[in-house]
Amino acid sequence: MRRPDGRRHSVYGRTRAETARKLAVAIRDRDSHAPPSATMTLAAFLTRWLREDATPRLRPRTAERYALDVKRASKAILRG
C-alpha cells in the first residue's frame, strides 16, 4: 500500500486473513484523512486537525495544551 506521500506502508499478520483485515483498516484510515482544501484557512485546518487527529491520540492535558496553542496561533495570524 502507498501512503499519501508516496512511501510504501507494509502490513503483516500471522495469517493471510489477518493481514487482509489489517490492510483494509490501513487503507480505510489513509483514505478517510482527506487533505485540506485550497480554500481552507490555517485556523480551520488546525481546528480540524486538533479535533479529528490529535485529541483522540493524546493525553487530556496534552490535548488541552495543543488547543491553547492553536487558539493563540489563530489569534496571532488574524492580527497579522
NORHU-V89104 format. One record per helix or strand of 3 or more residues. SS is the DSSP state (a for helix, b for strand). FROM is the first residue (numbers start at 0). LEN is the number of residues. Records with the same first field share a line. If there is no record, write none. Layout:
BEGIN
SS = FROM-LEN / FROM-LEN
END
This chain:
BEGIN
a = 15-17 / 41-16 / 59-20
END
